[in-house]
Amino acid sequence: GRQELRLEVVSLDQVLRSTLAIMDGELANRRATVVAPAPLPAVLGDAVLLQVVFQNLIGNSIKFVAEGVTPRIELTAQADANELVTLSFTDNGTGIPPAARTRIFGLFERLHSKHAGTGIGLAITQRAIERMEGEIGVDDAQPGPGSRFWIKLRHASTPPSPTPSVRLPRVVAPLF
């Protein structure tokens, strides 16, 4: 059913720490590096949904790399004058063709059949961000190969607005 979502102040540092702890084994197996400035800003959001978002984006970044490439993900955050924080997850992966950049957020969409997955991770990620009154998109990593997923959320200093309830799909499979 639908649940009301209350946006609260969420420490992105804490979300990143808990995500990295959960993904520790997978990151170690792939010798992946995640780089982030300290401190990351706080945003208005939901800590559980943000952890799902971080897991999906980091998980995809370490999964979709060329053979022999050690995954590297750089997380940056920038606040603007409109009280929005833009988070960027930039990786050195295989990239996403421009024609597929909208389609990848669809339910059960998969670009790479050789990798395991259900094609629901980015759909869940997009719905979670929209539920927190944010935006998500993807473009090329600059410079070099890979992708940059960006998320825009309200800075923690912005007063919350009434949030309409949005239905998220029930998940019975891994989130990435």
LINWOMO-V783967 format. One record per backbone hydrogen bond with DSSP energy under -0.5 kcal/mol. NH is the residue of the N-H (numbers start at 0). CO is the residue of the C=O. If there is no record, write none. Layout:
BEGIN
((NH & CO) (NH & CO))
END
This chain:
BEGIN
((5 & 3) (6 & 4) (7 & 44) (9 & 42) (11 & 9) (11 & 40) (14 & 10) (15 & 11) (16 & 12) (17 & 13) (18 & 14) (19 & 15) (20 & 16) (21 & 17) (22 & 18) (23 & 20) (26 & 22) (27 & 23) (28 & 24) (29 & 25) (30 & 26) (30 & 27) (31 & 26) (32 & 70) (34 & 32) (34 & 72) (36 & 74) (42 & 9) (43 & 153) (44 & 7) (44 & 42) (49 & 45) (50 & 46) (51 & 47) (52 & 48) (53 & 49) (54 & 50) (55 & 51) (56 & 52) (57 & 53) (58 & 54) (59 & 55) (60 & 56) (61 & 57) (62 & 58) (63 & 59) (64 & 62) (68 & 65) (70 & 29) (70 & 68) (72 & 32) (73 & 89) (74 & 34) (74 & 72) (75 & 73) (75 & 87) (77 & 85) (79 & 83) (82 & 79) (84 & 152) (85 & 77) (85 & 83) (86 & 84) (86 & 150) (87 & 75) (88 & 148) (89 & 73) (89 & 87) (90 & 146) (91 & 71) (93 & 63) (99 & 96) (100 & 96) (100 & 97) (103 & 99) (104 & 101) (105 & 102) (107 & 118) (108 & 105) (108 & 118) (112 & 110) (114 & 111) (123 & 119) (124 & 120) (125 & 121) (126 & 122) (127 & 123) (128 & 124) (129 & 125) (130 & 126) (131 & 127) (131 & 128) (132 & 129) (133 & 128) (134 & 151) (136 & 149) (138 & 147) (140 & 145) (147 & 138) (148 & 88) (149 & 136) (150 & 86) (151 & 134) (152 & 84) (152 & 150) (154 & 82) (155 & 41) (157 & 154) (163 & 161) (167 & 165) (171 & 169))
END
